[in-house]
């Protein structure tokens, strides 16, 4: 039988978990084990070739979680959650942002001590090798970040149309928050268009030549091991033979990095969560933690699509290569609206409702960057094999409806500018006859998607915040030897695409584990 005890066990080889494992295993005197339910990404071009990312949706690499019926949203929507080494950094597109300082300072102001921009911006610098100008950027980190070159003429015209609409061309990741501006994205991808996921950047260079690091794939966690002193001592998992339960023990700490759906699920299966919910399912309550599975946040996304008058590009880094930020009301310190520009049709949620489509189209996808609707993740049953209940409660806060409606109208305004006259053909969805607030809302409810950014379901916070399952050092309250490091720990979802911030969370988690170890007697 394989070695079953390590100093640190990382449950989930996700966007942050791989960072934690790589950093902790830099110390040759400690042993680290990563357990990942999905397959390895090594040598798998389905994962590594960034231009193929859209084919991963609803594929065998996707847990493919349906949402619960939505009273105000698209009940057909699926949450893509990665089942592969690297987590969602191996699965989504690779839009690379530093979070706005205002986001991180807000975390700290609300109880996440040490997570403000002053403490976290140096971690972005540490993790990146960035080709953008600026003394604040890192040049030697493991994650290659590069600025997309303008090879798409429709995209170039779009940026000019934005300027004609009062949205200037403004580079991203300069250290200043872009409240109103548009530009080509930075992406975590190398010059050969190999995605720079946490597995590619952090694990691939050391797997096989760092004897104190063990990476096991195809290992699905069943529950955490918690002893009578309420200490987490490791994890139980389903053996690849699909019959036997095995265990991996952690001498020092267990770090859970299963993502914002599966981390609360694993905690609840282990008896850490809302007591009434656990009792209803016959699960013994180890810690009543009412915030586990609460506070689900996301970036809801609409779509507006046009027939292109000219042939669209036939090659691309990732087909979604420009971002547009806007503010829908005066006085904001961060944008409340963002668009991704796609040089491809995006009819994933429109075609089934009869909206026309095209193979030569472009689109804008307005998304609500600071959505106020809050949802939940709950267990469906006590069986670890069952998919959890994911209920984002989209558009239950009227703020989100207002911002999205504004976004559709602003997209039309941009598309009608002279700079895009050679490109903008017929509006395919929602179509030229959809104008009133009620008509736009009906379209939004029926066809909206997600930017695949569920987060905040096991948030960190102040020690006396009963709804924060974690303290500011990512430790699970009420249990020793257990931390969480993934997108679920965010108190509030960052305004931008969160992948690089989730890697930063992994960097900071590893720092804190080392600090706490060195402070032990």
C-alpha positions as MATLAB code, in Angstrom:
seq = 'XXXXXXXXXXXXXXXXXXXXXXXXXXXXXXXXXXXXXXXXXXXXXXXXXXXXXXXXXXXXXXXXXXXXXXXXXXXXXXXXXXXXXXXXXXXXXXXXXXXXXXXXXXXXXXXXXXXXXXXXXXXXXXXXXXXXXXXXXXXXXXXXXXXXXXXXXXXXXXXXXXXXXXXXXXXXXXXXXXXXXXXXXXXXXXXXXXXXXXXXXXXXXXXXXXXXXXXXXXXXXXXXXXXXXXXXXXXXXXXXXXXXXXXXXXXXXXXXXXXXXXXXXXXXXXXXXXXXXXXXXXXXXXXXXXXXXXXXXXXXXXXXXXXXXXXXXXXXXXXXXXXXXXXXXXXXXXXXXXXXXXXXXXXXXXXXXXXXXXXXXXXXXXXXXXXXXXXXXXXXXXXXXXXXXXXXXXXXXXXXXXXXXXXXXXXXXXXXXXXXXXXXXXXXXXXXXXXXXXXXXXXXXXXXXXXXXXXXXXXXXXXXXXXXXXXXXXXXXXXXXXXXXXXXXXXXXXXXXXXXXXXXXXXXXXXXXXXXXXXXX';
ca = [
       0.000    0.000    0.000;
       1.190    3.522   -0.795;
       2.695    5.703    1.900;
      -0.246    7.133    3.826;
       1.187    9.749    6.188;
       2.648   13.155    5.368;
       3.310   16.404    7.175;
       0.775   18.220    5.001;
      -2.129   16.875    2.986;
      -3.715   19.126    0.357;
      -7.194   17.897   -0.553;
      -7.896   19.075   -4.086;
      -5.230   19.912   -6.651;
      -6.950   23.196   -7.451;
      -5.972   26.719   -8.400;
      -4.781   27.541   -4.874;
      -4.027   24.044   -3.565;
      -1.217   23.393   -6.015;
       0.387   26.689   -5.020;
       0.248   25.682   -1.359;
       1.743   22.268   -2.102;
       4.537   23.613   -4.282;
       5.520   26.308   -1.790;
       5.410   24.069    1.291;
       7.440   21.360   -0.444;
      10.243   23.850   -1.153;
      11.365   22.853    2.347;
      13.011   19.442    1.850;
      12.490   18.543    5.511;
       8.688   18.312    5.171;
       6.506   15.959    3.145;
       3.462   17.079    1.171;
       0.728   15.078   -0.563;
      -1.820   16.444   -3.057;
      -5.001   14.446   -3.647;
      -6.943   15.314   -6.811;
     -10.186   13.626   -7.852;
      -9.652   14.214  -11.567;
      -6.897   13.082  -13.935;
      -3.503   14.660  -14.421;
      -3.160   17.415  -17.006;
       0.429   16.473  -17.872;
       0.755   16.058  -21.638;
      -2.991   16.545  -22.192;
      -3.509   19.088  -24.953;
      -7.255   19.141  -24.295;
      -6.334   21.000  -21.116;
      -3.026   22.642  -21.958;
      -3.943   24.251  -25.296;
      -5.698   27.411  -24.201;
      -7.577   27.920  -27.468;
      -9.493   24.676  -26.758;
     -10.938   25.800  -23.408;
     -14.578   26.099  -24.484;
     -14.661   22.387  -25.362;
     -14.067   21.598  -21.680;
     -17.523   22.829  -20.679;
     -19.812   19.875  -19.919;
     -16.967   17.488  -20.812;
     -15.495   14.619  -18.832;
     -13.218   17.140  -17.123;
     -16.226   18.975  -15.678;
     -18.216   18.142  -12.529;
     -21.017   19.956  -14.408;
     -23.213   21.067  -11.528;
     -26.779   22.094  -12.343;
     -28.306   24.964  -10.418;
     -31.453   24.627   -8.365;
     -34.596   26.102   -9.998;
     -34.171   29.884  -10.065;
     -37.089   32.161   -9.258;
     -35.482   35.042  -11.157;
     -32.795   33.443  -13.288;
     -31.848   30.770  -15.800;
     -32.694   27.417  -14.219;
     -30.994   25.588  -17.111;
     -27.590   27.025  -16.224;
     -24.717   24.684  -15.395;
     -21.771   25.504  -13.149;
     -18.603   24.183  -14.728;
     -16.256   23.005  -11.966;
     -13.025   21.401  -13.021;
     -12.285   17.720  -12.488;
      -8.589   17.794  -13.408;
      -5.268   18.729  -11.851;
      -5.090   22.504  -11.752;
      -8.746   22.971  -10.908;
     -10.509   25.779  -12.703;
      -7.159   27.301  -13.720;
      -6.976   24.228  -16.015;
     -10.538   24.624  -17.228;
     -11.712   28.203  -17.662;
     -10.186   30.814  -19.933;
      -7.014   32.499  -18.655;
      -7.970   36.123  -18.061;
      -5.361   37.438  -15.626;
      -6.088   40.290  -13.226;
      -4.691   41.700  -10.067;
      -7.704   42.408   -7.874;
      -8.421   46.094   -7.244;
      -6.813   47.400   -4.067;
     -10.293   48.508   -2.967;
     -11.499   44.879   -3.008;
      -8.642   43.635   -0.857;
      -8.753   46.588    1.524;
     -12.472   45.875    1.907;
     -11.688   42.309    2.949;
      -9.357   43.615    5.628;
     -11.768   46.294    6.835;
     -14.387   43.582    7.402;
     -12.209   41.354    9.543;
      -9.755   39.584    7.213;
      -6.687   41.035    8.919;
      -3.559   40.950    6.765;
      -5.406   40.674    3.455;
      -5.327   44.328    2.410;
      -3.544   45.451   -0.751;
      -0.424   46.453    1.192;
       0.094   42.833    2.248;
      -1.246   41.033   -0.819;
       0.050   43.071   -3.782;
       3.603   41.778   -3.098;
       2.234   38.234   -3.480;
       0.913   38.998   -6.986;
       4.394   40.273   -7.769;
       5.934   37.094   -6.367;
       3.788   34.733   -8.420;
       4.012   36.446  -11.812;
       6.447   36.812  -14.686;
       4.691   39.701  -16.419;
       5.538   41.335  -19.747;
       3.698   44.588  -18.920;
       5.614   47.722  -17.927;
       5.770   48.926  -14.330;
       8.043   48.546  -11.335;
       5.231   46.866   -9.403;
       5.273   43.798  -11.682;
       7.123   40.576  -10.987;
       9.544   39.237  -13.604;
      10.691   35.959  -12.064;
       7.553   34.262  -10.717;
       6.283   30.874  -11.890;
       3.159   32.192  -13.676;
       3.727   33.744  -17.107;
       1.378   36.680  -17.714;
       1.351   38.344  -21.100;
      -0.686   41.019  -22.821;
      -2.680   39.833  -25.825;
      -1.431   41.330  -29.084;
      -4.031   43.022  -31.312;
      -4.466   40.387  -34.027;
      -8.281   40.677  -34.302;
      -9.472   43.562  -36.524;
     -13.008   43.441  -35.123;
     -11.543   43.735  -31.639;
      -9.439   46.706  -32.703;
     -12.575   48.351  -34.096;
     -14.399   47.585  -30.846;
     -11.815   49.475  -28.795;
     -12.221   52.482  -31.072;
     -15.999   52.233  -30.740;
     -15.571   52.199  -26.963;
     -13.535   55.389  -27.192;
     -16.346   56.935  -29.253;
     -18.689   55.949  -26.387;
     -16.561   57.646  -23.742;
     -14.715   54.490  -22.625;
     -10.999   55.109  -23.230;
      -8.424   52.491  -24.181;
      -6.736   51.814  -20.840;
      -4.252   49.033  -20.009;
      -5.053   46.678  -17.142;
      -2.896   45.613  -14.178;
      -1.140   48.962  -13.890;
      -1.725   49.139  -10.137;
      -4.649   51.547  -10.555;
      -8.274   50.418  -10.638;
      -9.892   50.872  -14.056;
     -13.395   52.190  -13.417;
     -14.119   53.083  -17.050;
     -11.820   51.686  -19.714;
     -11.254   48.924  -22.267;
      -8.234   46.954  -23.446;
      -6.843   43.644  -24.597;
      -6.636   41.277  -21.652;
      -3.584   39.984  -19.948;
      -3.655   36.188  -19.875;
      -1.800   33.513  -17.935;
      -0.530   31.704  -20.998;
       2.944   31.320  -22.461;
       4.131   32.347  -25.925;
       3.123   28.907  -27.264;
      -0.401   29.379  -25.879;
       0.031   26.735  -23.196;
      -2.134   27.763  -20.260;
      -0.252   28.754  -17.132;
      -2.513   26.989  -14.684;
      -1.419   26.382  -11.109;
      -0.467   22.847  -12.097;
       1.596   23.914  -15.138;
       3.275   26.819  -13.352;
       3.808   25.368   -9.890;
       3.711   21.558  -10.053;
       4.938   20.456  -13.475;
       8.478   21.845  -12.961;
       8.946   19.892   -9.713;
       6.840   16.745  -10.091;
       9.114   13.732  -10.210;
      12.228   15.550   -8.990;
      11.086   16.684   -5.562;
      10.966   13.492   -3.508;
       9.069   15.096   -0.626;
       6.112   15.988   -2.901;
       3.535   13.337   -3.825;
       0.739   14.118   -6.310;
      -2.021   11.528   -6.549;
      -4.779   11.866   -9.130;
      -8.026    9.945   -9.429;
      -8.458   10.186   -5.633;
     -11.886   11.403   -4.486;
     -12.262   12.595   -0.897;
     -15.172   11.189    1.114;
     -14.758   13.080    4.385;
     -12.127   14.593    6.627;
     -10.757   12.643    9.581;
     -11.493   14.478   12.829;
     -10.505   12.995   16.186;
     -12.150   13.332   19.598;
     -10.109   16.459   20.326;
     -11.617   18.040   17.210;
      -8.334   17.922   15.371;
      -8.258   17.135   11.660;
      -5.811   14.311   11.114;
      -6.249   13.752    7.387;
      -8.825   12.572    4.893;
     -10.693    9.426    3.892;
     -10.986    8.781    0.172;
     -12.435    6.290   -2.262;
      -9.770    3.989   -3.578;
      -9.455    3.938   -7.375;
     -10.827    0.386   -7.169;
     -14.136    2.190   -6.361;
     -14.780   -0.176   -3.451;
     -12.434    0.441   -0.548;
     -12.048    3.459    1.675;
      -8.444    4.474    2.357;
      -6.971    7.241    4.460;
      -4.125    9.704    4.131;
      -2.952   11.173    7.426;
      -1.534   14.637    8.029;
       0.945   15.013   10.875;
       0.754   18.804   10.838;
      -2.113   20.192    8.763;
      -4.735   19.386    6.182;
      -5.501   22.101    3.608;
      -8.761   21.824    1.651;
      -8.693   23.251   -1.886;
     -11.763   21.752   -3.534;
     -13.344   24.995   -4.751;
     -16.391   27.006   -3.802;
     -18.844   24.154   -4.375;
     -16.928   21.096   -3.205;
     -15.120   22.629   -0.245;
     -18.344   23.429    1.657;
     -19.641   20.040    0.566;
     -16.621   18.240    2.050;
     -16.789   20.261    5.273;
     -20.486   19.467    5.691;
     -19.924   15.763    4.963;
     -17.323   15.924    7.748;
     -19.753   17.421   10.262;
     -18.712   21.077    9.919;
     -21.609   23.290    8.874;
     -25.139   24.414    9.739;
     -26.199   22.025   12.502;
     -29.861   21.700   11.513;
     -28.970   20.911    7.893;
     -26.452   18.266    8.947;
     -28.855   16.673   11.429;
     -31.597   16.552    8.806;
     -29.269   14.372    6.720;
     -28.149   12.197    9.631;
     -24.630   13.630    9.810;
     -23.013   13.946   13.243;
     -22.305   17.604   14.003;
     -18.678   18.214   14.927;
     -18.831   22.026   14.658;
     -21.944   24.141   14.209;
     -20.683   26.588   11.573;
     -23.701   28.322   10.027;
     -21.629   30.148    7.398;
     -20.496   26.985    5.592;
     -22.262   26.975    2.229;
     -23.695   30.477    2.737;
     -22.725   33.738    0.998;
     -22.447   32.177   -2.492;
     -21.471   34.948   -4.909;
     -20.852   34.975   -8.642;
     -20.517   37.199  -11.679;
     -23.781   36.693  -13.590;
     -23.337   37.193  -17.315;
     -25.663   38.243  -20.105;
     -25.019   38.032  -23.814;
     -25.754   40.209  -26.808;
     -24.705   38.901  -30.218;
     -24.442   40.300  -33.724;
     -23.981   38.808  -37.155;
     -20.587   39.968  -38.412;
     -20.475   41.760  -41.770;
     -16.928   40.538  -42.431;
     -15.251   37.195  -41.742;
     -14.225   36.918  -38.093;
     -10.780   35.684  -37.081;
     -10.188   31.954  -37.449;
      -7.384   31.685  -34.885;
      -7.165   33.138  -31.388;
      -5.445   32.739  -28.047;
      -8.748   32.073  -26.293;
     -11.517   33.754  -28.360;
     -12.363   36.138  -25.500;
      -9.625   38.709  -25.594;
     -10.927   42.198  -24.681;
     -12.414   43.524  -21.478;
     -14.541   46.630  -21.016;
     -15.209   48.192  -17.607;
     -17.904   50.766  -16.946;
     -19.667   52.464  -14.065;
     -23.442   52.721  -14.145;
     -23.741   55.492  -11.562;
     -21.450   58.300  -10.369;
     -19.100   58.089   -7.423;
     -18.058   54.427   -7.622;
     -14.523   53.468   -6.602;
     -14.738   50.270   -8.667;
     -16.585   49.401  -11.888;
     -19.932   47.699  -11.372;
     -20.150   46.472  -14.983;
     -17.717   44.490  -17.107;
     -17.932   43.069  -20.616;
     -15.968   40.293  -22.204;
     -15.753   40.526  -25.998;
     -16.015   37.248  -27.875;
     -14.891   36.843  -31.477;
     -17.132   33.769  -31.705;
     -20.877   33.136  -31.442;
     -22.065   32.349  -27.937;
     -25.463   30.713  -28.147;
     -25.076   28.305  -25.208;
     -28.173   29.729  -23.520;
     -29.993   31.389  -26.437;
     -30.332   28.773  -29.178;
     -32.710   26.564  -27.185;
     -35.126   29.491  -26.915;
     -35.230   30.054  -30.657;
     -32.921   33.035  -30.938;
     -31.107   32.960  -34.291;
     -27.441   32.095  -34.353;
     -24.566   32.248  -36.799;
     -21.156   30.734  -37.296;
     -19.743   34.187  -38.093;
     -20.714   36.398  -35.190;
     -19.290   38.415  -32.321;
     -20.721   39.202  -28.945;
     -20.417   41.204  -25.767;
     -21.198   39.605  -22.428;
     -22.118   42.179  -19.777;
     -21.536   40.890  -16.280;
     -22.347   42.318  -12.873;
     -18.975   42.681  -11.173;
     -20.300   43.356   -7.669;
     -23.546   41.429   -7.653;
     -25.595   41.685   -4.459;
     -27.614   38.497   -4.829;
     -26.468   35.790   -2.422;
     -26.956   32.053   -2.730;
     -26.161   28.791   -0.981;
     -24.490   25.412   -1.402;
     -26.171   22.553    0.448;
     -25.819   18.795    0.545;
     -28.352   16.840   -1.460;
     -27.780   13.726    0.628;
     -25.123   12.394    2.995;
     -23.610   10.388    0.103;
     -20.374   11.995   -1.085;
     -21.082   10.810   -4.646;
     -24.204   12.942   -4.984;
     -23.972   16.402   -6.504;
     -24.651   19.172   -4.009;
     -27.485   21.675   -4.317;
     -26.136   24.867   -5.848;
     -28.602   27.746   -5.540;
     -27.066   31.060   -6.652;
     -30.408   32.935   -6.387;
     -29.471   35.014   -9.417;
     -31.091   38.447   -9.821;
     -32.924   38.265   -6.511;
     -31.425   41.675   -5.716;
     -32.788   44.431   -8.004;
     -29.339   46.063   -8.179;
     -28.131   43.191  -10.351;
     -31.059   43.558  -12.755;
     -30.419   47.294  -13.104;
     -26.706   46.836  -13.858;
     -27.285   44.041  -16.367;
     -30.018   45.976  -18.174;
     -27.709   48.988  -18.346;
     -25.036   46.687  -19.779;
     -27.209   45.453  -22.639;
     -28.118   49.010  -23.580;
     -24.504   50.182  -23.375;
     -23.421   47.251  -25.564;
     -25.888   48.371  -28.227;
     -24.562   51.911  -27.986;
     -20.983   50.702  -28.511;
     -21.969   48.432  -31.418;
     -23.720   51.342  -33.152;
     -20.643   53.600  -33.162;
     -19.014   54.443  -36.514;
     -15.861   52.464  -35.735;
     -17.872   49.215  -35.797;
     -20.022   50.084  -38.826;
     -18.049   47.655  -40.977;
     -18.643   44.809  -38.555;
     -22.011   45.147  -36.837;
     -24.673   43.257  -38.762;
     -28.060   42.100  -37.539;
     -28.517   41.754  -33.783;
     -29.204   38.049  -33.277;
     -29.959   38.054  -29.552;
     -31.874   39.522  -27.886;
     -32.818   41.126  -31.216;
     -33.841   44.625  -32.301;
     -37.423   44.295  -31.045;
     -36.409   43.853  -27.387;
     -36.247   47.311  -25.804;
     -38.259   47.915  -22.634;
     -37.012   47.127  -19.146;
     -39.527   44.302  -18.861;
     -38.532   42.819  -22.223;
     -34.838   42.999  -21.375;
     -35.445   41.486  -17.942;
     -37.359   38.581  -19.455;
     -34.444   37.972  -21.834;
     -31.889   38.197  -19.012;
     -33.779   35.794  -16.760;
     -34.182   33.270  -19.539;
     -30.758   33.303  -21.167;
     -28.139   34.602  -18.747;
     -25.054   32.568  -17.993;
     -22.253   32.797  -15.452;
     -18.621   33.796  -15.858;
     -17.981   30.616  -13.820;
     -16.797   32.493  -10.722;
     -18.713   30.967   -7.776;
     -16.998   32.006   -4.585;
     -17.228   33.058   -0.929;
     -18.996   29.959    0.458;
     -16.513   29.370    3.315;
     -15.495   32.948    3.942;
     -12.741   34.145    6.219;
     -13.401   36.873    8.741;
     -13.009   38.136   12.253;
     -12.767   35.683   15.112;
     -16.149   36.853   16.465;
     -17.949   36.713   13.106;
     -20.253   33.719   13.496;
     -20.955   33.611    9.760;
     -17.256   33.385    8.868;
     -16.252   29.688    9.107;
     -12.566   30.663    8.795;
     -10.390   33.071   10.714;
      -8.104   35.490    8.878;
      -5.376   32.831    8.761;
      -7.704   30.505    6.827;
      -8.068   28.152    9.808;
     -11.412   26.417   10.241;
     -12.890   27.708   13.473;
     -13.511   24.982   16.035;
     -11.113   22.490   14.424;
      -7.335   22.409   14.734;
      -5.006   21.327   11.952;
      -7.402   22.353    9.168;
      -7.345   25.249    6.690;
      -9.074   26.149    3.458;
      -7.312   27.744    0.474;
      -9.438   28.383   -2.621;
     -11.999   30.855   -3.942;
     -14.456   29.922   -1.221;
     -12.450   31.864    1.383;
     -13.108   35.271   -0.193;
     -15.415   37.381    1.986;
     -16.564   39.250   -1.139;
     -15.952   38.195   -4.730;
     -13.342   40.397   -6.355;
     -14.520   42.792   -9.052;
     -12.450   41.068  -11.762;
     -11.802   37.516  -12.984;
     -10.506   35.792   -9.829;
      -8.037   33.142  -11.032;
      -4.821   35.008  -10.240;
      -6.246   36.193   -6.918;
      -6.967   32.561   -6.039;
      -3.321   31.732   -6.765;
      -2.397   34.644   -4.497;
      -4.558   33.069   -1.776;
      -2.457   29.913   -2.168;
       0.748   31.913   -1.805;
      -0.484   33.601    1.362;
      -1.805   30.350    2.817;
       1.616   28.719    2.405;
       3.251   31.721    4.091;
       0.868   31.510    7.031;
       1.336   27.746    7.443;
       5.106   28.235    7.583;
       4.794   31.149   10.000;
       2.528   29.207   12.328;
       4.826   26.184   12.181;
       7.864   28.261   13.118;
       5.957   29.755   16.063;
       5.200   26.328   17.532;
       7.214   25.425   20.651;
];
